[in-house]
């Protein structure tokens, strides 16, 4: 990274969260051009859409379908979403266990359980929708955990989803790149 970018980054990190958010918005806007609608207009449009949907529900014009039922129907009608087998690289298995032990020791068993459940939730989701993760190389993808600074890094084929890292965000990026 050029020195000027390091200086800009250091200065940006000294800003308050609100100021950083404003800066990010302005930078993105400089790439995309001005938004067609203001955030207030977008929020108003969503409020109207939500009100319309609730009114349809209350009037009996539509009905709620539980997410599990939708996913089940999707699996039946779209064979592409069938589950694949999961395999862990030994290093990924060790990272998973080590992180869970750290949470148990430093934050308690509830946090360790929440971490384990979140990683397993991601893996279950990926078995049904393996292309859902963000591509990071031509053969690898990642999905970021909610509430925990970890990515599940994996690659897949039609039969197998191979977890190659449970990567903490503070570790050197791409340290897992040579894993298979």
N, C-alpha and C positions, 0 to 999 in steps of 0.2 A: 504494500500500500504506500503510495507517495506520502512524503512528510506532511504536505498540506492537508491531505485527507485525514491523517492521524490527528492533526491539530483541530480540524473541524469536528471530528468525532469526539475528541476530548471536551471541546466546548459544548457540543450538543448534549453530552451526558451530564453536564453540570446544570442543564435546564430542568425545570420542574416537569413532572409528567404531563401536565396540561400544555406547557410550552413545547415539549417534544412532540406531542400529538399534533399540535398546530403546525409545527415545522414539517413533520412527516406529510401531513395533508397538503401543504403548499408544495413540497417536493414532488409528490405524486401528481398533483394537479399540473405541475410544470411539464411532466412527461405526457400526460393524457390530454391536456387542454382543460378548459373550464368544464365543470359538471353541467349537464343539461338541466338539472334541478338542484335546488339547495337542499341541505340536509333536512331543513324544516319541511320542505315540500315532499321529500321522500318519506319522512316520518308520518306526515299527514296522509299520504297515499296508503301507507301500510295500515294506519289506524282505520281508514275507511274500508280497506280490504278485510281486515279482521272483523270489523263491525258487520260487514256484509255476510261473511262466512258464519258468524255467530247467529245472525238473524235467519239465515238459511237453515241452520241446525235447529233453532228454536221453532221454526215454522214447519219442520219436518220435510223440507225439500232435499236435504242431504242427511247422511248419517255418518257417525264416527266409525272408522274401521281401525281396530287396534294394530299397532305397528307390526306385532308378531304375525298377525294374519296377512298383512300386506307382504311381508318378507316371505312367508310361506307360499303365498300365491305366486310371487315373483320367481321363487326357486322352481316351482312346478312348471311355469310357462317359459322360463328362460334357462335352459340347461347350462348356459355359460356361468351361471351363478352357483353351480353346484359346489359343494365344499371340496377343498383340496386337503391333502394330508400335510401335517406340520412336522418339520424336522428342525431341530436346533443345532447350530454349530456348537461344539463343546465350549468355545469361548463365550458365546452368547448365553449359554446355560449358566456358566460361572458368573457372568456379569449380572444376570437376573437374580441368582441366589445371593451374591454379594450385596447388591443394592437392597434386597429385601431384609437381609441381616442388618445392614446399616440403619434402615428405617426402624426396625424393631429395637435396636440398641439406642438410637439417638432420639427417636420420636414416639416410640411405643408400638405395641402390637396392633393397635387400630390403624395407625398410619402404614405399617408394614402390610397389613391385610388390604388396605385401600390401594396401595401401590401394586401389590400382586394382582388384585382384581382388575385394576385398570389395564395392566399389561395383557392379562388374559382376555379382557374385553376386546382390546385392539386386535389381538391374534384371531379371536373368533370372528370378528368382523372381516378381517382380511381373508379368512378361509372362504367366506362367502363372496367377497368382492376384492379379489387380489390386486386389481388395477387401481383401487381406491387411493393407495398411498402416493405420495409425491415422488416423481422420478428424481433421482440424484446422480445416477450414471446411466449408461445405456442398459445395464442389466439390473440395477438395484433401485429400490424404492424405500421410502420411510414414512412412518406415521408417527406423529408426535402425541405423547400422552397428555391427557388433561390433568392439570394440577401438579404434575411432576416434570422435572426437567430432563426427560428422557425421550429418545426416539426408538421405535422398533424398526431396525434396518433389515431388509429382506430382499430376496429375489424369488421368482416363482416361474413355474411352467404349468401346463394344464393339470398336472397331477400333484405337484409338491410345492408348498410354500416353505422356503428355507430361511429361518431367522438367523442372520449372521452377526447381529449385535443388538444389545440393549444398551444403547449409547447415551451416556450422560452428556448434557449440552456443554459442560465445561471441559470435556476431554478434547484432545487434538482432533479437529475435523478429519474425517476419512481414515482414521487409524485402522479401521476394520477393512479397508479396501482390498487387501490381499486375501481375505478369507473367502472360502468357498462353501 
